[in-house]
Amino acid sequence: MRQAHNTTPGGAGVSRREVLRGTLAAAAGIALPTPWPAFAAGGTACAATARSVIQIWMWGGPAHLDTFDPKPDAGRDYTGPLNKAIATNVDGVRVGEMLPLLATHADKYSIIRSMTHGVNAHETASYIVQTGRQPGRRVFPCIGAVVARFKGYDRGYKGVVPPYVVLTQPQGRFSEAGFLGGAYKPFATGSDPNRTPFAVEGIVAQGVSDRRQEARRELMHRLDTLGQALPKHPLFRHAEACEEEAYNLMFGEARQVFDLAREDDAVRDRYGRNTFGQSCLAARRLVEHGVPYVTINYKGWDTHKNHFQTMQRKLPEMDRALATLLQDLSERGLLDSTIVWWSGEFGRTPRVQWEPPWNGGRGHFGACFSAVVAGGGFTGGRVVGASDERGMTVAERPVYPQDLLGSMYELLGIDPDGPLPNNAGIEATVMPASRQGGRLKEIMPA
């Protein structure tokens, strides 16, 4: 939902949001997502190979030894019962034993096994990984908000769905929009895409039928005697425009994008009939629709206790959905223009904590962890960097969050060294000046 700040004759500044809440929301009972304003354009663009990003945010931090950096010879105190690595369809590349489907698609993605920042606190690590910056006196925007700034409405984006979407709940670790302001916060869908209907907040009203919504609209029109008396007044024209936009969201294009029932049952089954699987399907539909940035906030990876019991459930679910997403994007010709980024805020301790109260848990671990990137110009079938024989430290080619984010910005046509336009009057570049490990040129176009 876009928002334009306009001034009516007579000097009273009125925003669409204020009008909407004073008319449509009050009379019809419709809850709308945060609106999205058009700001002045600015900043330098690079040649783009990617149009969109799907971020698989592994909330809590996934264990690199159990996923994309297996160490089968490290011993039980490091592997636990997951003591095997399996071959992929790329010679010499192996992944964890519980990722057999992803193993068949390794040619589509590259593994970064040397991510590092050294921070073991959720909030700080999340901020560093998603902004590429150390905490300071200012809160910088995360990559999703920056992409919305450069690829959103102020740069010609015409979609009804906002340019930055989170499936389904916000991450909640820090302010995603930072000093860009609330207009660049993600539109969080809420609800569960595995339910029918997928009751997206502001688009599908839970328990309210379409017929009842239309009846509310008719009642609102009958009660709006002042608007009928002054049909050409700018205030009421703004209200009518907002009403039309709101109902377009509820009954038009946006609703169709989120309506997973439009997909064949066989496709939905391939992704997995669970929240994460259907979130991946929804993300594919969103980028197909042209949405620039989609985050799937995939919870359940903060496994301090009973880690391996949780992995028996979570890893097959992840394997199925992510492998299907990569295959589906590829078959539809979307992978070349869509970056898929899999990562958490850190990894988990390579050494298993067998002692009580952990009983086979893994703690927070920011010294060395893995990330996966695919599509959008990233070369597949490669491994960047390496950890030591037990996954404790980076052994080769350290990669810092700002290196990864800067690389994604380049592929999106956003100059990482260029200015970050904002309405707060803050002079800032998209990425900090220091290079740290350097951009991922080994898996980027020459």
C-alpha positions in Angstrom: 0.0 0.0 0.0 1.5 3.3 -1.0 1.1 6.6 0.9 1.4 10.1 -0.5 1.6 13.0 1.8 -0.6 15.7 0.4 -2.0 19.0 1.6 -5.5 20.1 1.1 -6.4 23.6 0.1 -6.8 25.5 3.3 -3.5 24.4 4.7 -4.3 21.2 6.6 -1.8 18.4 5.9 -3.7 15.2 5.4 -2.1 11.8 4.7 -3.9 8.9 3.1 -3.3 6.9 6.2 -5.2 9.5 8.3 -8.0 9.7 5.8 -8.2 5.9 5.5 -8.3 5.4 9.2 -10.9 8.1 9.5 -13.2 6.7 6.9 -12.6 3.2 5.5 -11.1 1.6 8.6 -13.6 3.1 11.0 -16.7 2.5 8.9 -15.8 -0.8 7.3 -13.6 -2.4 9.9 -10.8 -3.1 7.5 -7.2 -3.5 8.9 -4.7 -2.3 6.3 -0.9 -2.9 6.2 1.5 -0.1 6.8 1.4 2.3 3.8 4.4 2.9 1.6 5.3 6.5 0.6 7.1 7.7 -2.5 10.3 9.5 -1.6 12.7 11.3 -3.9 14.9 9.1 -5.9 18.7 9.0 -5.3 21.7 6.9 -5.3 23.8 5.2 -8.0 22.9 2.0 -9.6 25.1 -0.8 -11.0 24.2 -3.2 -13.8 21.8 -5.7 -12.3 21.5 -9.4 -12.8 19.0 -9.9 -10.0 15.5 -8.5 -9.7 14.3 -10.0 -6.4 15.6 -11.7 -3.2 14.1 -14.5 -1.3 15.7 -14.6 2.2 15.3 -17.8 4.2 16.0 -16.4 7.6 16.9 -19.3 9.9 15.7 -17.6 13.1 17.8 -18.7 16.0 20.8 -20.0 14.0 21.2 -23.3 12.2 24.0 -25.7 13.0 26.6 -25.7 10.1 27.9 -29.2 11.0 24.4 -30.7 10.6 23.6 -28.9 7.3 26.1 -27.5 4.8 29.5 -28.1 6.5 29.4 -31.7 7.8 32.4 -33.1 9.7 31.8 -36.9 9.8 35.3 -37.6 11.2 35.2 -35.2 14.1 33.7 -37.7 16.5 30.5 -38.0 18.5 31.1 -35.0 20.6 30.8 -32.9 17.4 28.5 -34.8 15.1 26.2 -36.5 17.6 24.1 -39.1 15.7 24.4 -37.1 12.5 27.8 -38.6 11.6 27.5 -38.9 7.8 28.0 -36.7 4.9 26.4 -37.4 1.5 27.6 -36.7 -2.0 25.8 -34.1 -4.1 25.4 -33.7 -7.9 28.6 -31.6 -7.9 31.8 -33.6 -7.6 33.6 -33.0 -4.3 30.8 -31.2 -2.6 29.1 -33.0 0.3 26.3 -31.9 2.6 24.7 -33.3 5.8 23.0 -36.6 5.6 19.5 -35.2 6.2 19.6 -33.0 3.1 19.2 -35.7 0.3 16.9 -33.5 -1.9 19.2 -30.5 -1.6 22.1 -32.7 -2.5 20.5 -33.3 -5.9 20.4 -29.5 -6.6 23.8 -28.5 -5.5 24.6 -27.2 -8.9 22.1 -24.4 -8.3 23.6 -23.0 -5.1 26.9 -22.1 -3.6 27.9 -22.8 0.0 29.8 -20.2 2.1 31.5 -22.2 4.9 33.5 -19.3 6.3 31.0 -16.8 7.5 32.1 -15.0 10.7 31.4 -12.1 13.0 32.3 -13.5 16.4 29.1 -12.4 18.1 26.9 -14.8 20.1 24.0 -12.6 21.1 20.8 -13.0 18.9 19.9 -9.3 18.6 23.4 -8.0 17.9 24.2 -10.9 15.5 20.9 -10.4 13.6 21.7 -6.7 13.2 25.2 -7.4 11.9 24.1 -10.1 9.5 21.2 -8.1 8.0 22.8 -4.6 7.9 26.5 -5.5 7.5 27.3 -3.0 10.2 28.4 -3.0 13.8 26.0 -1.5 16.3 26.5 2.1 17.0 24.6 5.3 17.8 22.4 5.0 14.7 20.2 2.0 13.7 20.8 1.3 10.0 18.2 -0.4 7.9 18.4 -4.0 7.0 18.9 -5.2 3.4 15.2 -5.7 2.8 14.4 -2.1 3.7 17.3 -0.9 1.6 16.1 -2.9 -1.4 12.6 -1.5 -0.9 14.2 2.0 -0.9 16.0 1.4 -4.2 13.5 -1.0 -5.9 10.2 0.1 -4.5 7.6 2.7 -5.4 10.0 5.6 -5.7 11.8 3.7 -8.4 8.9 2.7 -10.6 7.6 -0.4 -8.8 3.9 -0.8 -9.7 2.9 -3.8 -7.7 -0.1 -3.7 -5.4 1.8 -5.9 -2.9 4.4 -3.8 -0.9 8.0 -4.2 -2.1 9.2 -5.8 1.2 7.2 -8.7 2.5 7.8 -11.0 5.5 6.2 -14.4 5.7 4.8 -14.6 8.3 5.9 -12.8 11.4 8.5 -10.0 11.8 11.9 -11.1 13.0 11.6 -8.8 16.1 15.3 -8.6 16.8 15.8 -5.0 15.8 14.1 -2.2 13.8 14.3 -3.4 10.3 13.9 0.0 8.7 16.3 1.8 10.9 16.6 5.5 10.1 14.8 5.1 6.8 11.6 5.2 8.9 8.5 3.1 9.3 7.4 3.4 5.7 10.1 0.9 4.9 9.3 -1.7 7.5 8.3 -5.0 6.0 4.6 -5.9 5.4 4.2 -8.9 7.6 1.5 -11.2 6.4 0.7 -12.9 9.7 -1.5 -16.0 9.7 -0.3 -19.4 8.3 -0.1 -20.1 4.5 -0.7 -23.7 5.2 -4.3 -22.8 6.3 -7.2 -22.3 3.9 -7.7 -19.4 3.4 -4.3 -17.9 4.0 -5.7 -15.0 6.1 -3.1 -12.3 5.1 -3.5 -9.3 7.5 -5.2 -6.4 5.7 -6.2 -8.5 2.7 -8.3 -11.4 4.1 -10.4 -10.7 7.2 -10.6 -13.9 9.3 -14.2 -15.0 9.7 -15.6 -12.2 7.5 -17.1 -13.3 4.1 -16.6 -11.4 0.9 -20.4 -10.8 0.8 -20.2 -9.3 4.3 -17.3 -7.0 3.3 -19.2 -5.8 0.3 -22.2 -5.1 2.5 -20.0 -3.1 4.9 -18.8 -1.1 1.9 -22.4 -0.3 0.8 -23.3 0.7 4.3 -20.3 3.0 4.5 -21.4 4.7 1.3 -24.9 5.2 2.6 -23.7 6.7 5.8 -21.2 9.0 4.1 -23.6 11.9 3.6 -20.9 14.6 3.8 -18.9 12.9 1.1 -21.9 12.7 -1.1 -22.5 16.4 -0.6 -18.9 17.4 -1.4 -17.9 14.8 -4.0 -15.2 16.9 -5.5 -13.5 18.0 -2.3 -9.8 16.9 -2.3 -10.2 15.3 1.1 -13.0 13.0 0.0 -11.3 12.3 -3.3 -8.3 11.1 -1.3 -10.6 9.0 0.8 -12.2 7.4 -2.3 -8.8 6.6 -3.8 -7.7 4.9 -0.5 -10.9 3.0 -0.4 -10.5 1.8 -3.9 -6.9 0.8 -3.2 -7.9 -1.1 -0.1 -10.6 -3.0 -1.9 -8.3 -3.8 -4.7 -6.0 -5.4 -2.1 -8.9 -7.4 -0.7 -10.5 -8.6 -3.8 -8.1 -7.9 -6.6 -4.5 -8.7 -7.7 -2.9 -8.8 -4.2 -5.5 -11.3 -3.0 -4.8 -13.6 -6.0 -1.1 -13.5 -5.4 -1.5 -14.8 -1.8 -4.2 -17.3 -2.7 -2.3 -20.5 -2.7 -5.4 -22.5 -3.6 -4.8 -21.4 -7.1 -1.8 -23.7 -7.2 -2.2 -27.4 -8.2 -2.4 -29.7 -5.2 0.6 -31.6 -6.5 2.7 -28.4 -6.4 1.6 -27.7 -2.9 2.4 -31.2 -1.9 5.9 -31.0 -3.4 6.7 -28.0 -1.1 5.3 -29.7 1.9 2.0 -29.1 3.7 3.5 -27.1 6.5 4.1 -23.5 7.3 7.6 -23.3 5.9 6.8 -25.3 2.8 3.8 -23.1 1.9 5.8 -20.0 2.8 8.3 -21.0 0.2 5.5 -21.4 -2.4 4.1 -18.0 -1.4 7.6 -16.5 -1.8 7.8 -17.9 -5.3 4.4 -16.4 -6.2 5.5 -13.0 -4.8 8.7 -12.8 -6.9 6.8 -14.1 -9.9 4.6 -11.1 -9.3 7.7 -8.8 -9.2 8.0 -8.2 -5.4 11.7 -7.1 -4.9 12.3 -8.6 -1.4 10.7 -11.5 0.5 11.8 -12.8 3.8 10.7 -16.1 5.2 11.1 -15.9 8.9 11.7 -19.6 9.6 11.6 -20.1 13.4 12.6 -23.1 15.5 16.4 -23.2 15.1 17.5 -22.0 18.6 18.2 -25.5 19.8 19.9 -25.3 23.2 18.3 -28.5 24.3 17.4 -31.7 22.6 19.0 -30.5 19.4 19.1 -33.7 17.5 15.4 -34.6 18.3 14.5 -31.2 16.7 16.7 -31.8 13.7 15.0 -35.1 13.0 11.8 -33.0 12.4 13.1 -29.7 11.0 15.8 -30.8 8.6 13.5 -33.0 6.3 11.0 -30.1 6.3 13.7 -27.6 5.3 15.3 -30.0 2.7 12.0 -30.6 0.9 10.8 -27.0 0.7 14.1 -25.4 -0.1 15.0 -28.0 -2.8 11.5 -27.6 -4.3 11.8 -23.8 -4.3 15.1 -23.9 -6.2 13.8 -26.4 -8.7 10.5 -24.5 -9.2 12.3 -21.2 -9.7 14.7 -22.8 -12.2 11.9 -24.5 -14.2 10.0 -21.2 -14.4 13.0 -19.2 -15.5 13.0 -17.2 -12.3 16.2 -18.4 -10.7 18.5 -16.3 -12.9 16.8 -13.2 -11.7 16.1 -14.2 -8.1 18.7 -14.4 -5.3 17.9 -17.1 -2.7 19.8 -16.5 0.5 19.8 -19.0 3.3 21.3 -18.0 6.7 20.7 -17.3 10.3 22.3 -14.8 12.6 25.1 -17.3 13.5 25.7 -21.0 13.7 25.7 -23.3 16.6 28.5 -24.7 18.7 30.3 -27.5 16.9 30.9 -29.3 20.2 27.7 -30.8 21.5 26.6 -29.9 25.0 25.7 -33.3 26.4 25.6 -32.3 30.0 22.4 -31.3 31.9 20.4 -29.2 31.4 21.2 -29.2 27.7 21.0 -33.0 27.1 22.5 -32.8 23.7 22.1 -29.2 22.7 24.1 -26.7 20.7 24.7 -23.1 21.8 25.1 -19.8 19.9 28.2 -19.7 17.7 29.3 -16.6 15.7 33.0 -17.5 15.1 32.3 -19.7 12.1 29.1 -20.6 10.3 27.6 -21.3 6.9 25.4 -19.4 4.4 24.0 -20.5 1.1 23.3 -18.3 -2.0 21.7 -19.2 -5.3 20.5 -17.5 -8.4 20.4 -13.8 -9.4 23.9 -14.0 -10.9 25.6 -16.1 -8.2 27.3 -19.2 -9.7 26.1 -22.5 -8.4 28.0 -25.6 -7.5 30.8 -23.9 -5.6 32.1 -23.8 -2.1 33.6 -20.6 -0.7 36.0 -20.7 2.2 36.5 -23.5 4.7 36.3 -24.2 8.4 38.8 -26.3 10.4 38.4 -30.0 10.9 35.8 -29.5 13.7 34.1 -26.4 12.4 35.4 -24.3 15.2 37.3 -21.6 13.3 37.6 -20.2 9.8 40.5 -21.9 8.1 40.2 -20.2 4.6 38.7 -17.1 3.1 36.8 -15.4 5.9 33.5 -13.9 4.7 31.9 -11.2 6.8 28.2 -10.1 6.6 29.1 -6.9 4.8 31.0 -8.9 2.1 27.9 -11.0 1.4 25.4 -8.1 1.6 27.6 -5.9 -0.6 27.8 -8.8 -3.2 24.0 -9.1 -3.2 23.6 -5.3 -3.6 25.9 -5.4 -6.6 23.8 -8.2 -8.3 20.7 -6.2 -7.6 22.2 -3.1 -9.3 22.6 -1.2 -6.1 26.0 0.4 -5.6 27.2 -0.7 -2.2 29.6 2.3 -2.0 27.0 4.8 -3.2 24.8 7.0 -1.0 21.8 5.7 0.9 19.1 8.3 0.4 16.9 9.1 3.4 14.6 11.7 4.8 16.5 12.0 8.1 19.3 14.0 6.5 21.9 11.4 7.5 24.9 11.1 5.2 25.5 7.4 4.8 26.6 4.9 2.2 24.7 1.6 1.5 27.6 -0.3 2.9 30.5 0.8 5.2 33.7 1.7 3.4 35.9 -1.1 4.9 36.0 -4.3 2.8 36.9 -6.9 5.5 37.1 -10.2 3.6 36.1 -8.7 0.2 33.1 -9.3 -2.1 32.3 -12.8 -3.4 33.9 -12.3 -6.8 34.6 -16.0 -7.1 30.9 -16.8 -7.5 29.9 -13.5 -9.2 29.9 -12.6 -12.9 33.3 -11.4 -14.1 
